Amino acid sequence: MMLTRRTFQAALCGLPFSGLLRADEPQGHCRTPHYVRGKAGRVVRLQGVFRNPEDLAYGGQGLPAQPLYLVEFDQASIWENYAGPPGDKVCVDIYQHWLAPA
């Protein structure tokens, strides 16, 4: 999924995303933490556009470059039986090819 005007605006506006495009267990190097896969989050900001580390890990060129977003998740939606304050968040850098619009 390439960076489009809509996804760029979504990143700037903090629109919710339905979660991560893949909740599977891809073989090999993966930069997306298991505990947030398939979870709903909110894009906080665009961090920049970088070569894809999942391709770079295997000697590839990492192209096309992928937008990297800071995505915020509610702690209670990540951790079962979370006992902390209800407003607690966890923020994770997520590459665009993992995101699916809400």
N, C-alpha and C positions, 0 to 999 in steps of 0.2 A: 504494500500500500504506500503510495508516494505522498509526500506532503502536498496537500491541496490547500486552497484558500480557506475552505470550510474547516479543515482540521487545524490549520494555523490559527484561525479565529477562535476555534473551540479552546485551544490551548491558552490563548490570551484571556478569554472570558471565563475560564474555569468551568466550562460545561461538563456535565458528567459523562463518563464513558461506561459502557455496560460491564467492563472488565477486561480481561485479557483474551485476545483472539484464540489463543491455544491454552488449554488446560492439560494437555497431554505431557508425556515425558519424552521429549525429543532426544535422540541419541547424540552424544557428543557435547561440545561446549555450548552452554546456554547462560546468558547474562540475566535472565529473569528468575528471581527467587521463587522457589516452589510454593511458599506460603501465600503468595499473592495471585497465583495463576487461577483464572476463573472468577476472581473477586471483582466487585464493583468498586470503582475509584473515581477520583476527580482530578483532571489535569490542572496542575497549579501553574506551570509555566513551561515554555520551550527552553531547554538547556542549550540547544545548538544542534547542528547536523554533523554527524561523524561517520567514519567508515564503520561498517557492520562488524563488530567484534566476533560474532558467531562464525563469520566467514574468514576473518583474519586469523583465528585460532588454528585454522587448517592450511595456512599458507596462501589463502586467497587474497584478493585485492580489497575486499570489503566494500565492493561497489554493487549496486548503487549505495551511496551514503544514506544513512537513516536518521531521521529526526529523533532526538532523545528528549523525553519529557520527564518532568518531576511530577509524579502521580501520588496523590494523597488518599489513604485508605483509613476508614474507621477501625480502630484497634479491635472493637467488639466484633466486627465482621470478619476479622482475620483469625483471631484466637478464640477458640471455644472456651466458654466459662471465664472470659476476661473479667477481672474484678476491679479494674482501675476506673477512674472517672469516665463518664460516658462520652466526653468530648475528646478523649485521647486519640491521636492520629499517628500513623506511621507513613513516612514519605519514602518513595523508592524511585530511582531513575529507571524508566522503561522505554525501550525503543518502540517506535511507531508500529512496526510490523507485528507487535503483540497486542495492540489496542483494537477494540471493536466499538464503534459508536453505539451509544444507548438508543 
